[in-house]
Amino acid sequence: MLYALVSLILLKDFELWDDVGLNIPKPPDLLQLYRDFGNHHVTARDVVDVSVGVEDDELEAATPILGSVPVFETTPQSIEQCLIVQKLEDQISVLNSEKWSLMEQIQRLESEIDFLKNENFAVSTVYGVAPHPSLKQVPLAVSEDNGRYLDIKSSENDDKHGNAEETSLSLSAEVDSRNSKDDTLNSVPCKETEKLSSCAPSTKAAVHFDKPNRKLSPAFHQALLSFCRMSADSRLGSEVSRIADSEKSVMLMLGRCLPHIVPNVLLAKREELIPLILCTACLHPEPKERDQLLHILFNLIKRPDDEQRQMILTGCVAFARHVGPTRVEAELLPQCWEQINHKYPERRLLVAESCGALAPYLPKEIRSSLVLSMLQQMLMEDKADLVREAVIKSLGIIMGYIDDPDKYQQGFELLLSALGDPSERVVSATHQVFLPAYAAWTTELGNLQFHLIPTLLNKIEKLLREGEHGLDEHKLHMYLSALQSLIPSLFALVLQNAPFTSKAKLQGEVPQIEVTRFPRPVSPLQDVAIIVGSREQLAVLLQLYDYQLEHEGTTGWETLLWVVNQLLPQLIEIVGKINVASTACVHEFSRFFWRLWKTFGKIFTNTKVKPQFQEILRLSEENIDSTAGNGVLTKATVPIYATGVLTCYIQEEDRKLLVGFLEDVMTMLSLSHAPLDSLKASFVELGANPAYHELLLTVLWYGVVHTSALVRCTAARMFELLVKGVHETLVAQRVVPALITLSSDPEISVRIATIPAFGTIMETVTQRELLERVKMQLASFLEDPQYQDQHSLHTEIIKTFGRVGPNAEPRFRDEFVIPHLHKLALVNNQQSVDSKRLDIATHLFEAYSALSCCFISEDLMVNHFLPGLKCLRTDMEHLSPEHEVILSSMIKECEQKVENKTVQEPQGSMSIAASLVSEDTKTKFLNKMGQLTTSGAMLANVFQRKK
C-alpha cells in the first residue's frame, strides 16, 4: 500500500484523491512534500519516507480502488523508474521555466502595445484621426480581477510552513496544470493569451524572508499568529489584504475605493482628488464605474468657487483629449445635462463653462445640436447673471467651431437675445466673445456685408421711424454698439479681399504700426491683427492698403466699394433722422463714426468720407439764405460730422479744419436765424474732452469779434455750455474777458445773452476774484438806469438766479441773489403792462420755489425772503389766483416758523427755511406746481402741518 500511495503522489494532483472516491484527509506534511517534489526539491525516496504519516486503516479503505494504480516494487528496477520519473520532472521544470519566461515577454510586449495604442489614440483624438485597426483592444474573456492580486492571506498560510516562495510557486503550478494541454504558446488564441497574461505572476523578484531556526510545529505557528488582530472580512479589509500588481488592477481598486473616500474628505480639499478621479475614469474598463466616477467629479464640491471650477474644467479637457470625441459625448455630456437646472448657480456655471471648454473635443454634429440647444436653454431660462455670462462665452467658442450653415439664423437670434440682456455683464461678454466669433463665421459664409450689418442698420432705421414721439434709446444703443463691435471684422474683410492681397508677403523688414493707428479693442477677438493672423501680416497689408488708396484707387475692390457706395450713404441718411436734442443718441453715433473711420485710416477718411459729408452740408456763403442748405445744418449731421469724423486725427491741419467747420456753422446758423441745437450739441460733445477746450474757445473768440451782432450773440450763449467743463484758469484767462467784452457790446441783445454764462460762472467757480468780477457785472445790469425798462434783461436775470441760486456760493446767494429778487418783486408791483407783469411774476415764482429749499438765515428771511414773497403774492392775486393760494400757504408757515424761532432759543445755525418746510411739504409743493388748475381748497392745504 505504501508503494500505491507513492504512485498516487506521482500523479501530481491531489484532486485525484477525491476523483477516485478517497474521502480521506491529506496530511499537510504530505501536501508540502508533494509541492517540493513537483518542483524537484525532494526525491521519490523522500516521498516514501514521509508516507508514514498516513494511517494503515486509511490505506486499507482505499485498497479496492488502488488496485488499478501502478505499483512500484522495491527492486533496482523500481528505483530506476523513480530516477526516470525524476528526470522527466526536471525536464518539465525546465519547460515550465521557459514557458514563464515567454509569458513574461508576452506581458512586456502587451504593455508596450497598450502604451502605443493609448499614445496613438491621444494623437488621433487631437487631429481627428481614428486609431489603427490593428491596435484595437481585444475584449477580455475572463474577469479583470482574476489572478491579478497577490493574496496576503495565502502568503500568510504559506509562511507558516517556513517557505518564502510558496505563493508564486503554487500559482505557477496551478497555471501549469490549467494549461498543460497547450503544445506551444504560439498556438494559444488571443483570449487565452489575455487570460495567461492576466494570471501571470508579477515580474517583480520574489520576496525572501528569514526562516527561524526553530523546531516548532506548523500548528503551533498558526495558533501563535492567530493572536495578530487582522480582519479581511469587511470591504476595506478585503481591499487591504490584497495588493494590485498591474495597472488594470490599480484602476479597478481605485474604482471601488474612490466612492468611499470622497465623502470623507473635507470640502475645501476635495479638489486634490480630481487627478485620481479623472485618471481612474479615463482608464477604468467598466462603463458603469466610469459613469459613477464622472458623476462624483461633477458633484465633488457642493458650490465650487472659480478656482475649483477651473481645476475641474482642466481635468475635463485632459480627459477629453485622452479618450476622444465618442466617449466625451457618451460620458461627459450626460453629466452636464443632469446639472443644467441645478439649484446652485455655481453648479450651473460649471455646466455652462464645460460646454465651451469641451467644444473642440466633441463630434461636430453634437456641437451644433445638443450643446447649442443646452446653451440656448440656459441663456433663455437661467436667472443668474454669472451663469448667462458663462453661457455667452461658451456660445462664442461654439461659434468658432460650428460649420453647419443652417445654424446661422439660430446664431443671429441668440446674438440679439444676448445684446438685449438686462445684465451689463452678459452684454459685455457678448461684445468681447460671442459677437466677434459669430462675425468670423458670418464672414466665412459671406454674410457680413450682405446680411448682418444691413440687418442691424435696418433695425436702427425702424427704431428712428417709430421713435418720433419717444425713441427707445436702449435698443438704439444695443444695435449701434453691435455695429461698432463689427468694425474690426469689416476692415479685416476689406484687407483680405483687396487687389493687393497676393502681394502681401512677409519679406525683409516689416513696417511698424503706429500705436494710435487703431482704436483700443475691447477684446483680443476685436484686434484686427489677431483677425488677419499676426501684427506683422497686418503691417504689410496696411502699407499696401494706404498705397492702393493713394495711388491706384478702388477699382475692382468690391468690399471697399460697398463701404463707400452703400454703407456710408446709408449711415449719413440715418444720422439726419436723429433728434439733435438727444445727447445720448448724438454721443452714440459720434463714437461709432469715430471708431469706424479711425479704423479705416486717414487717407480713406480724407478722400472718401469727408467729401460725402461736405457735399451734403454745403458750407458755402451762397447757401446762407437757402432753406435747403440751412435745413441739414440744424440736424444731428453737424455734431456727428464734427465729433465723429473731424476728430479722428489731431494734427494741426485737422484741428484747423474742425475750427473752420464750427466757425462756419455758427456763422450760418446765426445769420439765418436758425435754431442753435446742432451747434450746442457739438459743443457739449467736444466739451466733454478737455483736449478740445482751447479749440472751442478759439471758435468762440471768432464769434466775439465777428462783425455781425447775431454771431456775437450766438457766441455769448455758447459760453454757458463751455464754462461747466473748463478749468478755472481758462475761465479766468479766456472766458471772463470775452464775456466782459460782450457785456459792453453796443447791441443790447448781445449783452443780455451773456447773463446765463455769468450765472453759470457763479455756480461753478470758487475763486473769490472771479466771483467779484461777475457780481459787479451783474450788478451793473440791475442797477444801471439804462436797464430799468429792459424787460428781457430782467427776465433773463431772474431765470438765471432761479437756475444757479441753489448751487451758487452761499455768500453770493445771500448778499446778492435774494436781495435783488426782492427788489425785482417790488418793481414788478408797479408794472402797468399786465403781460410783462405776469411774465416777471411767473419767473419770480419759479426762482423763489427753487430757493425755498436752501439755507436761509433768520435775518435774510425776515428782511428779504418773506417781503419778496408778499410782493409776489400781490401780483398773483390779480394775475394768477392758483399761484396766490400756494404763496399764501408758504407765507403763513414762514411767519409761524419765524415767530416760533424768536420765542425759542436759537438752535445753532439751522436754516429757518429748512425747519419751516419739511421734506414732505417740499415734495408736495413741487408736485403741485405743475398742477395749478387744481382747486384752491386743495392747494390751500399743501403746506398745512400734519397733525
Secondary structure, DSSP 8 states (H G I E B T S, - for coil): -HHHHHHHHTT--THHHHHTT------HHHHHHHHHHHTTSS-HHHHHHHGGGS-HHHHHHTHHHHTTS----SSHHHHHHHHHHHHHHHHHHHHHHHHHHHHHHHHHHHHHHHHHHHHHHHHHHHHT----GGG-----SS-TTTT-EEEHHHHHHHHTTT-SSHHHHHHHHHHHHHTTT-S-GGGS-HHHHHHHHHHS--SS-------------HHHHHHHHTTS----SSHHHHHHTEEE-SHHHHHHHHHHHHHHHGGGS-GGGGGGGHHHHHHHHHH-S-HHHHHHHHHHHHTSSSS--HHHHHHHHHHHHHHHHHH-HHHIIIIIHHHHHHTTT-SSHHHHHHHHHHHHHTGGGS-HHHIIIIIHHHHHHHHHH---HHHHHHHHHHHHHHHHH---GGGHHHHHHHHHHHHT-S-HHHHHHIIIIIHHHHHHHHHHHT-IIIIIHHHHHHHHHHHHHHTTT---HHHHHHHHHHHHHHHHHHHHHHHHTSTTGGG----SS-----TTSS---SSGGG-HHHHHS-HHHHHHHHHHHHHIIIII-STT-HHHHHIIIIIHHHHHHHHTTS-TT-HHHHHHHHHHHHHHHHHH-HHHIIIIIHHHHHHHH--SGGGTT-HHHHHGGGSTHHHHHHHHTTTS--SHHHHHHHHHHHHHHHHHHHHTT---HHHHHHHHHHHTSGGGHHHHHHHHHHHHT-S-HHHHHHHHHHHHHHHTTS-HHHIIIIIHHHHHHHHT-SSHHHHHHTHHHHHHHHHH---HHHHHHHHHHHHHHHH-GGGTT-HHHHHHHHHHHHHHGGGS-HHHIIIIIHHHHHHHHHHHHT---HHHHHHHHHHHHHHHHHHTTS---HHHIIIIIHHHHHHHHHHHHHH-HHHHHHHHHHHHHHHHHHHHHHHS---TT--HHHHHS-HHHHHHHHHHHT-TTS-HHHHHTTT----
